[in-house]
């Protein structure tokens, strides 16, 4: 019988750390769910952030290298209206979990604030 591939099989070490932390927090996620973006030249692109938190509607990008231009990705995601938390595990070995929780709270508050504005109208 052929063994089915797990999302964990394709993850980097840092991504596995995040996946296990999300599991411990009982936060449901989808791995590399594609999103449609327009790049800086208005060209259509499909990107795959590392995690999509289904309960929150928020994405996580696990940053694994200083050589990659994460600021560019951050700018394009923001321009396209996506909420993405960038976790730099390679340089925030002790801080990334707090960073994750703070941004989850911030993005959730922003949405609640927007909903409250809508209901006031």
C-alpha positions as CSV (number, residue, x, y, z in Angstrom):
1,X,0.0,0.0,0.0
2,X,1.3,3.4,-1.0
3,X,1.9,5.8,2.0
4,X,0.3,9.2,1.7
5,X,2.6,12.2,1.9
6,X,2.1,14.5,4.9
7,X,2.4,18.3,4.8
8,X,5.1,17.8,7.4
9,X,7.2,15.9,4.8
10,X,7.7,19.1,2.8
11,X,8.3,21.5,5.7
12,X,11.6,23.0,6.8
13,X,12.8,22.5,10.4
14,X,11.5,26.1,11.3
15,X,8.1,25.4,9.7
16,X,7.8,22.2,11.7
17,X,8.5,24.2,14.9
18,X,5.7,26.6,14.0
19,X,3.3,23.8,13.0
20,X,3.9,22.0,16.3
21,X,3.4,25.3,18.3
22,X,0.1,25.9,16.4
23,X,-1.0,22.4,17.2
24,X,-0.2,22.9,20.9
25,X,-2.2,26.1,20.9
26,X,-5.1,24.2,19.1
27,X,-5.0,26.6,16.2
28,X,-6.1,25.0,12.9
29,X,-4.0,25.6,9.9
30,X,-3.6,24.8,6.3
31,X,-0.1,24.4,4.8
32,X,0.9,26.5,1.7
33,X,-2.6,27.5,0.7
34,X,-2.2,29.4,-2.6
35,X,-3.2,33.1,-2.7
36,X,-3.6,35.4,-5.7
37,X,-1.6,38.7,-5.6
38,X,-0.8,41.5,-8.0
39,X,2.9,42.3,-7.9
40,X,4.5,45.8,-8.1
41,X,4.1,45.8,-11.9
42,X,0.4,44.8,-11.7
43,X,1.2,41.3,-12.9
44,X,-0.9,38.4,-11.5
45,X,1.0,36.0,-9.3
46,X,0.1,33.0,-7.1
47,X,2.1,32.8,-3.9
48,X,2.0,30.2,-1.1
49,X,2.5,31.6,2.4
50,X,3.6,28.8,4.7
51,X,0.5,28.6,6.9
52,X,-3.1,29.8,6.7
53,X,-4.8,30.0,10.1
54,X,-8.3,28.9,9.2
55,X,-9.9,30.2,12.5
56,X,-8.4,33.7,12.1
57,X,-8.2,34.2,8.4
58,X,-4.5,35.1,8.8
59,X,-1.4,33.8,7.1
60,X,2.1,33.1,8.5
61,X,5.3,33.3,6.5
62,X,8.2,31.5,8.2
63,X,11.3,33.4,7.4
64,X,14.3,31.2,7.1
65,X,17.1,33.3,5.6
66,X,18.5,36.8,5.7
67,X,19.2,36.5,1.9
68,X,15.5,36.4,1.0
69,X,13.6,39.8,0.5
70,X,10.8,39.4,3.0
71,X,10.1,43.2,2.9
72,X,9.1,42.8,-0.7
73,X,6.7,40.0,0.2
74,X,5.4,42.0,3.1
75,X,4.7,45.0,0.9
76,X,2.9,42.9,-1.8
77,X,0.8,41.0,0.7
78,X,-0.2,44.3,2.4
79,X,-1.0,45.9,-1.0
80,X,-3.3,43.0,-1.8
81,X,-5.1,43.1,1.6
82,X,-3.7,39.9,3.1
83,X,-2.9,39.8,6.8
84,X,0.5,38.0,7.1
85,X,2.6,37.4,10.2
86,X,6.3,37.1,9.4
87,X,8.2,34.9,11.8
88,X,12.0,35.2,11.7
89,X,12.9,32.0,13.6
90,X,16.5,32.2,12.5
91,X,17.1,35.5,14.4
92,X,14.2,35.4,17.0
93,X,14.9,32.1,18.6
94,X,13.3,33.0,21.9
95,X,10.9,35.7,20.7
96,X,8.9,34.3,17.7
97,X,6.1,32.8,19.8
98,X,5.4,36.1,21.6
99,X,5.6,37.9,18.2
100,X,3.1,35.4,16.7
101,X,0.6,35.9,19.6
102,X,1.0,39.7,19.6
103,X,0.2,39.9,15.9
104,X,-2.7,37.5,16.1
105,X,-4.1,39.8,18.8
106,X,-3.4,42.9,16.8
107,X,-5.0,41.6,13.5
108,X,-8.0,40.3,15.4
109,X,-8.5,43.7,17.2
110,X,-8.3,45.5,13.8
111,X,-11.1,43.3,12.4
112,X,-13.2,43.7,15.5
113,X,-12.7,47.5,15.3
114,X,-13.8,47.5,11.7
115,X,-16.9,45.4,12.5
116,X,-17.8,47.8,15.3
117,X,-17.5,50.7,12.8
118,X,-19.9,48.9,10.4
119,X,-22.5,48.3,13.1
120,X,-22.4,51.9,14.3
121,X,-23.5,53.1,10.8
